[in-house]
Every structure is written in C-alpha cells, then in structure tokens.
Amino acid sequence: MSLSDKSIFAAKPAAKPYKLFDGAGLYVEVTPSGGKYWRLKYRIASRERRAALGVYPTVSLKEARDKAIDVKRQLSRGVDPGEQKRIARALKVSPQSDSFGALAAEWLGQRRTTWSASHWTKIDAMLKRDLLPWLEARPIADITPPELLTVLRRIEARGAVDTTKRARIVAGQVFRFGVATGKVLRDPTPDLKGAIAPAVKRHLAAITEPKVAGRLMAAIQHYEGTPVVRAALRLAPLTFVRPGELRAARWAEMDLAAAEWRLPPERMKTRQPHIVPLSRQAVEILSDLHPLTGKSPYVFPSHRSRLRPMSENAILMALRSLGYSKEEMTGHGFRAMARTILDEVLDFRVDLIEHQLAHAVRDANGRAYNRTAHLEGRKKMMQAWSDYLEKIRREFESECADRLHRDAA
C-alpha cells in the first residue's frame, strides 16, 4: 500500500530503525530519535544501492516521489546518482546545476564502468587541471567558442600541444552530453578547428629490425637488476602486452599448467577479457619467480609492499640502465617490435597478430572476436615468437664471441 502524509506523520520512533514503504523502491526510514529520512533503493551494474532524497516533512511525499522519478531517469541513461554526487563533491560543484562542472561530473560518472581505471583517472585529472579551474561554475549554455579557446590557449602556452588537443576533445564530449540532456543547444568545439596548433604525431620508440632486436634480447638476458624487474623485463617481449597490464599482472590470472595468462575485462583497455598464450620460455620465467613473489597477489610486486605492483617506471628504468634511451626503446615498444617482425619476418596472419595485441579485431559481421578466437593458432604463434627471440639472441651472442676471439688472436 502506498504511503500518505497522514501515515508518515503518525509513525512513531521505535527502539530500532524501521521502514515505511511507498513502492517502487521508495521508503521512509524512521530512526529511534524520531527522524524520518527518504530513501530510494535501486540497482545498477547488478549492485543494490540507496539514494538519500531528504528528510520528511522538509521534503514532502510528492517531492520525494518526484525525486525518485528523477533518479530513475538518470538510471535509464546509465548514470549512477550516488556516483555522480561523489564526483560532484570531488569537483566541488552542485550536481543540480547546469554548470560545465556539473555536466562534466555526470558525464565522467557514466564512464566509470566502461573505461579502464587508468584512463578514467587521466581524464579526471586533466579536467581538474586544465578545464575546471576556468569553466567549472560557468553555465554550460553561456560558454562561447572564444571563451573555450582562451582556456585551451592556456594549455597550449605551456607547450602541451597534445594535451590541448585532448582537452578540446574532452570538452566536446561534455558539451555533446549537455546537448543530449537538454542543457545546451550545440557543441562549440568544432568552431575551434584550425585555431589550435596541430599535435605532432609521434610513435613510441621501438626496435623493429631483427639484428638490433637480437642485441636487445641479449642485453635483457644479462640484465643484473632485481629478480622481480629482471623477470618482468624478460617477460615483456615474450607476451607483448601493454605495460600497465604487465606490471599489474596477478598470480590469480596465471594458469601455468595450461600455459595461459587470462586477463579480466576490467584490466584491459578494450574492456574485453583477453588470453595470452604462454610459451615454454614464459612459463619457465614465471615458474622461477613464483617461489619469490607467490605470496603476493601481484606477479611483480613493489619492493616496498607486496600488496602493490611494481612502479610503472621499472621497465623504463631497466631499459635505460641497459643503455637504451627513450628515443630507442620503451616498454610499449615491445608491442611494435612483435607486430612488425611477426608480420614481415615470420609471416604470421595479421588478424592473429592484431587479436593477440588485444586490438579491436572484428569478424565479417562486425562482431568482436571472443577471447578464445583462434587460440590454437595464437599459441603456435607465441611459441614461434619466443623461439625466434631466443634464436636472434643466440646469434648475436655468437657473433660477439667470434669477434672477441678474432680480436684476441
């Protein structure tokens, strides 16, 4: 039965809190002190949540029902109102306003479950650093192209051309979210094309020539750093996963008996589960490391705490210690090395390579391949790749030994 003002007013406090239900998740919680609090129970992403809608009688029965309808409208758009309020508090804006900051908070809240945690954090930081200090309290409908350009010029002035471009893209996404929710009529960012210096496309440094790759593999083999970093550095070229996926690898993801590394969707840039077949050499590296780090959830724990993964700079610093500058090789460069040599030297099918790189490969009907697609073919490819890296390393070491022998003679 639905509530009435009379029944709510007549409710008396008890020794323990109790609830008066109105329907569709809306209820009044009566506390032992006599307080009467409106709550709405809802579910999002299969989790039960509760929204606080105010205190009776300050918020009347009709107002509480209207608020409940507003929450359900947000849920229909995929917005968690509780998450939105939390983000709005962090950004120091009112979630009820039509300001740029409030729309940014709601837009960002929607993407919490669809983006990787690292990407979400980067966009959140960029908003707080580059856009919100000047646009946070501005009504989004009042922001003009020249005003937005002035904000972007501040970023450009410090030489951050790539960040300027990304900030314009993010601002455009917030404006388009505002258009979709009826808060603004149009997105002004297309008017700024040509007004900002174009970003220079730079590829991450990578070694893709086989002989040079052989030298790199020899250097890695003889790296004398800590056992954890040494193992990570040796595994990086064999698996060619993204650096963040490698450093935060968990033992729970490893099935050494099946020779598979199974990454869950929340750890992937594509938000899709991914399987990395482990070659004989990769299994050997992990098996040797397990007695050392097996009590940590992380395969490569930080030297400061086994409850945290190693530093994101660990692989980079190891490469620098081996004499490779940032213009020569990066942790991400192992992906480009594999992509190029597997295709151009070992002649593997491009779709197998792309799928193993966890790129968005799709079938003839436009559907994303599942994680087990072409798994047997990928297993053969990953073993052939490890064998090839071992071969070019030994060839380089043999050449060095011959050269030393000739010099000694």
C-alpha positions in Angstrom: 0.0 0.0 0.0 1.3 3.5 -0.9 2.1 5.9 1.9 0.1 9.0 2.8 1.1 12.2 4.6 -1.1 11.0 7.5 0.6 7.6 7.9 4.1 9.2 7.7 3.2 11.9 10.2 1.7 9.3 12.6 4.7 7.0 12.5 6.4 6.8 15.9 10.0 6.1 16.7 11.0 2.6 17.9 14.0 1.0 19.6 15.4 0.2 16.2 15.2 1.9 12.8 12.3 0.7 10.7 11.0 1.4 7.2 7.7 2.5 5.7 7.5 1.5 2.0 5.8 3.6 -0.6 6.5 1.4 -3.6 9.0 1.1 -6.5 11.9 1.2 -4.0 10.9 4.4 -2.3 10.6 4.3 1.5 10.8 6.4 4.7 13.3 5.2 7.3 12.2 6.1 10.9 15.1 6.3 13.4 14.9 5.8 17.2 15.4 9.6 17.6 12.3 10.3 15.5 13.9 11.3 12.3 12.2 10.4 9.1 14.5 10.0 6.1 13.5 9.4 2.5 15.5 6.7 0.8 15.3 5.1 -2.7 16.5 1.6 -3.2 17.8 0.9 -6.8 20.2 -1.4 -8.7 22.9 -0.6 -11.1 25.5 -2.9 -12.6 23.8 -5.7 -10.6 24.6 -4.0 -7.3 22.0 -2.7 -4.9 22.4 1.0 -4.0 20.4 3.5 -1.9 19.9 7.2 -2.7 19.1 9.7 0.0 16.2 12.0 -1.0 15.9 14.3 2.0 14.1 14.5 5.4 10.4 14.4 6.0 8.5 16.8 6.3 11.0 19.2 4.7 10.8 17.0 1.7 7.1 16.2 1.2 5.7 12.9 -0.1 5.1 14.4 -3.5 8.6 15.9 -3.7 10.1 12.6 -2.7 8.2 10.8 -5.4 9.3 13.4 -7.9 12.9 13.0 -6.8 12.6 9.2 -7.2 11.4 9.7 -10.8 14.4 12.0 -11.4 16.8 9.3 -10.1 15.2 6.6 -12.3 15.6 8.9 -15.3 19.3 9.1 -14.6 19.5 5.3 -14.2 17.8 4.9 -17.6 20.7 6.9 -19.1 23.2 4.7 -17.3 24.1 7.3 -14.6 24.5 6.2 -11.0 23.2 9.2 -9.0 25.3 8.2 -6.0 28.5 8.1 -8.1 27.5 11.4 -9.7 27.2 13.1 -6.3 30.5 11.7 -5.2 32.3 13.1 -8.3 30.5 16.4 -8.0 31.7 16.7 -4.4 35.2 15.9 -5.5 34.9 18.6 -8.3 33.2 21.0 -5.8 30.2 21.6 -7.9 26.5 21.3 -7.4 25.1 18.2 -9.0 21.8 20.0 -9.6 23.3 22.9 -11.5 23.7 23.4 -15.3 27.3 24.4 -15.0 30.1 22.9 -17.1 31.5 21.3 -13.9 28.2 19.5 -13.1 27.8 18.2 -16.6 31.4 17.0 -16.6 30.8 15.2 -13.3 27.7 13.4 -14.6 29.4 12.6 -18.0 32.5 11.3 -16.2 30.4 9.2 -13.8 28.7 7.4 -16.7 32.1 6.3 -17.9 33.4 4.8 -14.7 32.2 1.3 -15.7 33.1 1.5 -19.4 36.7 2.9 -19.3 39.8 1.4 -17.7 40.6 2.8 -14.3 43.9 4.3 -15.6 42.2 6.1 -18.5 39.3 7.3 -16.2 41.9 8.7 -13.8 43.8 10.5 -16.5 40.7 12.2 -17.9 39.6 13.1 -14.3 43.0 14.7 -13.6 43.0 16.6 -16.9 39.6 18.0 -16.3 40.6 19.2 -12.8 43.9 20.6 -14.0 43.1 22.2 -17.4 39.4 22.9 -17.8 37.5 23.2 -14.5 39.6 26.0 -12.9 38.1 28.3 -15.5 34.9 26.7 -16.6 33.7 24.8 -13.5 31.0 27.3 -12.4 30.1 28.6 -15.8 26.6 27.8 -17.1 27.4 25.4 -20.0 24.9 27.2 -22.3 26.8 30.5 -21.8 30.2 29.3 -22.8 31.2 30.7 -26.2 33.8 29.4 -28.6 36.2 32.4 -27.9 35.9 31.7 -24.1 36.7 28.0 -24.6 39.6 28.9 -26.9 41.1 31.2 -24.2 41.1 28.2 -21.8 42.7 26.0 -24.4 45.3 28.6 -25.2 46.5 28.5 -21.6 47.4 24.8 -22.1 49.0 25.5 -25.4 51.1 28.3 -23.9 52.9 25.8 -21.7 53.9 23.7 -24.7 51.5 20.9 -24.1 50.1 20.6 -27.6 48.9 17.0 -27.3 47.1 17.9 -24.1 45.5 20.9 -25.7 44.0 18.6 -28.4 42.8 16.1 -25.8 41.3 18.8 -23.7 39.3 20.1 -26.7 38.1 16.6 -27.4 37.0 16.1 -23.8 35.3 19.4 -23.7 33.4 18.5 -26.8 32.3 15.2 -25.2 31.0 17.1 -22.2 29.2 19.6 -24.5 27.6 16.8 -26.5 26.5 15.2 -23.3 24.9 18.5 -22.4 23.1 18.6 -25.8 21.8 15.1 -25.2 20.5 16.1 -21.8 18.9 19.3 -23.0 21.3 21.6 -21.1 22.9 23.3 -24.1 21.9 23.6 -27.8 25.2 22.8 -29.5 28.8 21.8 -29.1 31.1 24.8 -29.9 34.3 22.8 -30.2 34.1 22.2 -34.0 34.3 26.0 -34.3 37.9 25.8 -32.9 39.3 23.6 -35.6 42.3 25.3 -37.1 42.6 27.7 -34.2 44.9 25.4 -32.2 48.3 24.2 -33.4 48.0 20.6 -34.6 49.5 17.9 -32.5 52.6 16.2 -33.9 52.0 12.5 -34.3 54.8 10.6 -32.5 55.2 6.9 -32.4 56.5 5.4 -29.2 60.1 4.3 -29.7 60.6 0.7 -30.7 63.2 -1.6 -32.2 61.8 -3.5 -35.2 65.0 -4.5 -37.1 65.8 -8.2 -36.3 69.6 -7.8 -35.7 69.1 -4.9 -33.4 66.3 -6.8 -31.7 68.9 -9.7 -31.1 71.2 -7.3 -29.4 68.3 -6.0 -27.2 67.4 -9.6 -26.2 71.0 -10.3 -25.3 71.1 -7.2 -23.1 67.9 -8.2 -21.4 69.2 -11.8 -20.8 72.2 -10.4 -19.0 70.4 -7.6 -17.0 71.6 -7.6 -13.4 68.8 -5.7 -11.6 66.4 -7.1 -9.0 64.9 -10.6 -9.7 61.4 -9.1 -10.0 62.3 -6.4 -12.5 64.6 -8.9 -14.4 61.7 -11.3 -14.7 59.3 -8.6 -15.9 61.8 -7.3 -18.4 62.3 -10.8 -19.8 58.6 -11.5 -20.0 57.7 -8.2 -21.7 58.9 -9.1 -25.2 57.6 -12.7 -24.9 54.0 -11.6 -24.2 54.0 -8.0 -25.7 51.1 -6.9 -23.5 50.6 -3.2 -22.6 53.0 -2.0 -19.9 50.2 -1.5 -17.4 48.8 -5.0 -18.0 52.3 -6.4 -17.4 53.3 -4.6 -14.2 49.9 -5.3 -12.5 49.8 -9.0 -13.5 48.3 -11.1 -10.8 49.1 -14.7 -9.9 45.3 -15.5 -10.0 45.4 -14.7 -13.7 48.1 -17.2 -14.4 47.4 -20.8 -15.3 50.9 -22.2 -15.7 49.6 -25.8 -16.2 47.5 -24.7 -19.2 50.2 -22.1 -20.2 47.7 -19.3 -20.3 47.5 -15.8 -18.9 43.8 -14.8 -18.6 43.3 -11.1 -18.2 39.8 -10.0 -17.0 37.9 -7.2 -18.8 38.5 -4.6 -16.1 42.2 -4.8 -16.7 42.0 -4.4 -20.4 41.9 -1.1 -22.4 39.2 -2.7 -24.6 37.2 -3.8 -21.6 37.1 -7.3 -23.1 38.7 -10.4 -21.5 41.9 -11.5 -23.1 44.1 -14.6 -23.2 47.8 -14.5 -23.6 49.2 -18.0 -24.5 52.4 -18.5 -22.6 55.4 -20.0 -24.4 57.7 -22.5 -22.8 60.1 -19.7 -22.1 57.4 -17.6 -20.5 56.2 -20.4 -18.2 59.8 -21.0 -17.2 60.3 -17.4 -16.2 57.0 -17.4 -14.1 57.8 -20.7 -12.5 61.2 -19.5 -11.4 59.6 -16.3 -10.0 56.7 -17.9 -8.1 58.7 -19.0 -5.0 59.8 -15.4 -4.6 56.6 -13.5 -5.2 53.9 -16.2 -4.9 52.7 -14.9 -1.6 51.8 -11.5 -3.1 48.7 -11.1 -5.3 51.0 -9.5 -7.8 53.4 -11.4 -10.0 55.7 -8.3 -10.0 55.1 -6.6 -6.6 56.7 -3.4 -5.5 59.9 -3.7 -3.4 58.2 -1.5 -0.8 55.0 -3.6 -0.4 53.9 -6.9 -1.8 50.3 -5.5 -1.8 51.2 -3.1 -4.6 52.5 -3.7 -8.1 55.9 -2.6 -9.2 56.4 1.0 -10.3 55.2 1.9 -13.8 58.8 3.2 -14.5 60.5 0.0 -13.5 60.8 -1.4 -17.1 61.7 2.0 -18.5 64.5 2.5 -15.9 65.8 -1.1 -16.6 66.0 -0.3 -20.3 67.8 3.0 -19.6 70.3 1.1 -17.4 71.0 -1.2 -20.4 71.9 1.9 -22.4 68.6 2.3 -24.4 67.4 5.9 -24.5 63.7 6.9 -24.7 64.3 7.6 -28.4 65.4 4.0 -28.9 63.1 1.8 -26.9 60.1 1.9 -24.5 58.1 -0.7 -22.6 55.3 -0.2 -25.2 57.9 -0.7 -27.9 57.8 -4.5 -27.4 54.3 -4.4 -29.0 55.5 -2.7 -32.1 58.5 -5.0 -32.3 56.3 -8.1 -32.2 53.7 -6.5 -34.6 56.4 -5.7 -37.2 58.6 -8.9 -37.1 55.7 -11.4 -36.8 54.2 -9.9 -39.9 57.2 -9.0 -42.0 59.7 -11.7 -41.0 57.8 -14.7 -39.6 54.8 -14.1 -42.0 52.0 -14.7 -39.5 48.5 -13.7 -40.4 47.7 -10.0 -39.5 44.4 -10.9 -37.8 46.2 -13.3 -35.4 48.7 -10.7 -34.5 46.1 -8.0 -34.0 44.0 -10.2 -31.9 47.0 -11.1 -29.7 47.7 -7.4 -29.3 44.2 -7.1 -27.9 43.2 -4.7 -30.6 39.6 -4.4 -31.6 39.6 -7.1 -34.2 36.1 -7.9 -35.6 34.7 -10.7 -37.8 33.0 -10.4 -41.1 29.7 -9.5 -39.4 31.3 -6.7 -37.4 31.2 -8.6 -34.1 34.2 -8.5 -31.8 36.0 -11.8 -31.6 35.8 -13.6 -28.3 38.9 -14.2 -26.2 39.2 -17.8 -27.4 39.1 -17.0 -31.1 42.0 -18.6 -33.0 43.5 -19.6 -29.7 45.4 -22.7 -31.1 46.8 -20.6 -33.9 47.9 -17.9 -31.4 49.5 -20.5 -29.2 51.7 -21.7 -32.1 52.5 -18.1 -33.0 53.5 -17.2 -29.4 55.8 -20.2 -29.2 57.3 -19.4 -32.6 57.9 -15.8 -31.4 59.7 -16.9 -28.2 61.8 -19.3 -30.2 62.7 -16.6 -32.7 63.7 -14.2 -30.0 65.9 -16.8 -28.4 67.4 -17.6 -31.8 68.3 -14.0 -32.7 69.7 -13.5 -29.1 72.0 -16.6 -29.5 73.1 -15.4 -33.0 74.1 -12.0 -31.6 75.9 -13.6 -28.6 77.7 -15.9 -31.0 78.8 -13.0 -33.2 80.1 -11.2 -30.2 82.0 -14.3 -29.0 83.6 -14.7 -32.5 84.6 -11.0 -32.6 86.2 -11.3 -29.2 88.1 -14.5 -30.4 89.3 -12.7 -33.5 90.4 -9.7 -31.5 92.3 -11.9 -29.0 94.1 -13.6 -31.9 
